[in-house]
């Protein structure tokens, strides 16, 4: 589901990455987003619904300036009508999926009982385990047997609890204080770099950097309920997203430095002229 949410982010960026947009890409992107949305519904992932909706919204935010640029010669009503049409089409497709009993994610949300959800029931045990092993940590890769050592009788069942389903907590459990500090450092870097690229007015590099920032945001949100970053595909995509974000942040920093130097030079010149 998170992979399909990435698709909802990437489709509009792919269509408008070169600025003006290509007609066949502009027509294909909304169709791709609908396919990705339907796939998210079919996965049965409840967290996927959250990141999927957020991805669609951010995808439009990433490219709305470029869409407006493409439609700058069209009447003013064309742009909001186009956006409303795309949203309406996606809503109709989702409703058809629900009517056809293919929206498993929505079905699971409607049938959800927080008291019976293992994520909720196992959380107190996970927190108690963190307290027991902090600050050293329990070691990487041992959550399954470790949880069975601490599992209360009330949680016993035929299936097993393979991960904490909150990767932030599991990282702290596995790696202790060192992992917590690394995690905080990574999130601070993501926040700092994201602020830089979202403030910058730039070209394709900035657009890809914003895309990378949004992809990491979706992973962080999904990690509150699952453990997506522990899978090889997500690891690889996280690296790509981080490279895009770092490149855009460095570009924004260089532009800010050049602007500061230019301002300083103009100020010194003005002072010299006044002195004369």
N, C-alpha and C positions, 0 to 999 in steps of 0.2 A: 504493500500500500504506500509506503514512503517512497519507493522507487517510482511509482506512478505519480505521486505528488511532485517529485522532481520533474517528471515529464510535463505537468501542468505549468511549472515555472519556466521550463526551457522552451516550450513550443512558441509562445509569443516572442521571446527573446530571439529565437532562431529566425522567426519571420521578419523581425525588424532590426536585426543586429547591424545591418549595413546602412542604417539611417533611413533611406527612402522606402525600403521594403520592396519585395518582389511579389507580383500579383498572385502567382500560384502558391507561394508560401503563405501569403496573407489569407488565402481561402482555405489552405490546408490546416493551419494552426488551430482554429476553433474546432475542427473535426477531430484533430488529435486530442485536444483537451477533453472532448466528450468521451472519446474512447478510454482515456486514462481515468476519467471520473467513473465510468461504468465499471472498469476493472477494480477500482478502489471499493466500490459497493459490493462487488462479488467476492472480495477477499475475506470479508467478515471482520475486518479490523475496525474497532471502534476508534482507536487513536488515529487510524488512517482517515476517518471522516474529518477529524479536526484539522490535520495537516493538509488534507486535500482541499478543503474549503479555503484555508489560509493561503495555499499555493495559488489557487485561481485568482484570489484577490490581489496577492502580491504580483502575480504575472501581469495583470492589467496595470498595476501601479508602475511597474518597471518600464512599460512600453507606451504609456498613454501619451507622453509628449511626442514620441515618434509617430504614433497613430494620428495625432492631431496635425503633425507636420505633413503627413501624406494627404490628409483631407483639408489642408489649409485653403484650397480653392473652392471647396464644397460649401453649401449653405450651412449655417450654424446648427441647424437641427439634425444634420446627418450624423455627427459624432455621438451625441447621446442616444439617438435612435439605434445606431449600430451596436453600442454597448448593451442597451436594453434588449435588443434582438438576440445577441449572443447569450445573455443571461437567461432570457426566456427559453431559448432552445435547449440550453443545458438543463433547466428546470423540467421541461417537458420530457427530456430523455430520462432524467432521474425518476420522475413519476411513472413513466412507462416501465422502468426497471422494477419499481416497487410493485406495480400492478401485476407484472409477470412473475413475482415472487423470486426475483434474482438479486434483490438488494439485501444481501445477508448481513452487511454491516449495520444497516438500519434496523433489521430484525433483532440483532443482538443488543442494540441500544434500547429498543423498546422492551425487551425481555430481561434486561439487566437487573440483577438484585445485588446491590453493593455488599450486603451482608454475606452472600455466598461466593462473591468473587475472591479468588485466591490471592490476587494482588492485595486486596484490602485485609483479608484474614491473616496473611503471612507477614504484613508490615511490622507489627509489634515484635515478632520474633527476629526479623532482620535488624531492627533498631537495637534490640538487646544484644545481638551478635556483634554489632559494630562497637557497642560499649565494652564488650568483653575483650575484643582484639585490638582496639585502638590504644596507642598510636602506631603499633608495628604493622598491623594488618594480618589477615589470615593466610595470605598468599594467593597468587593468581591461579585461576582455573579450578579452584576446589569448592565452588559454592554448593554444588549438588550434594556431595557426601557430607559437607559441613552442615548444611541445613538439616539433613537427616539426623545428625548428632544432636541438634538443638530443637528439633521439631516436637511440639507438644502433641499429646495423644489426640487432642481435639482436631488437629489438622491431618491426621493420618487418612490416606485414601489410596486407591489402586494406582493412580498416576503420581508422578513425582514433580517437584517444583525445581526446575532446572536453573532458573535465574531469579534474581530479586524483582525483575520487572520494573526496576527503577535504577537505571545504570549509574546515576550519581551516587546513590547509596551503595551499590555494589562495588564501585571503584573505591570508595572510602573503606568498605569492608575488606576488600582484597589487598589494598596497598597502604592503608593507614594514612598517616599524616603526610607522607611524601606524595601519595596520589592525590590527596585533597589539595595540596599546594599547587601541584601541576595542573589540576583541573581548574582551580581558581585562576591561575595564570593564563591558561588557554581561553577561558571565558572573557577575562579582561582584555586580552589581545583582540579577540573577536569583536568585542564592543567598541574598542578604540578604533580598529580598522574600519568597522562598519560606519561609525560616525563620520570618518574622513571621506569614505567613498559616497555616502548618501548626501553629504554636503557639497561635494564636488560637482561641477557642471562639465561633463566631459563627453568623450567619444565611446567607441566600442569597448575600449579597455575598462572604462568606468562602468559600462553596462554589464560586462561580464563580472566585474568585481561585486556589483550589487547582487547579481545572480548568485555568486558564491556566498555572499553574506546571507542571503535568504535560504540557500540550501543548508547551511550550517544551523541557522535558526530552526528549520524544520527538524533536523536531527536532534537538536537540544530538546525541543518540545516532545518529540517521539520518545526520547530517552527517559522522560518522566514516567512512561507507562510500559516501555519495552526495553530492548537492548539492541537497537539496529546497528550501532557502530561496531558491534562485535562480529559482523558478517563481512566477508572479504569484499563483496561488491560495494557495500557502503563505505568501507575503509578506503577503497580506491577513489570513490566519488568524493569523499571528504577531502582527500589530498588534492584532487583537482579543484574543488571549491576553495580550499585554503590558498592554493597557488593563485587563482584568479583574484581572490580578495587581497592577498599580499601585494600582488603586482599593482592593483588599483590604488591601494593605500600608499605604496611607495610613490606612485605617480602623483597622487594628491599632495603628498608631503613635499615633493620636489616643486610642484607648482606654488604651494604656499611659501616655500623658502625663496623662490624666485620673486614672488610678489613682495615679500618682506624686504629682500635686497633692493628691489626696484624702488620701493617706498623710501627706504633709508637713503638711497642715492639721490632721489629727487629732493628729499628733505635737506640733505647736506648741500646740494646745489642751490636750493632756495635760501639757505642761511648764508652761503657765500655771496650770493647776489645781493642780499639785504645788507651784508657787511660792506660791500663796495658802495 
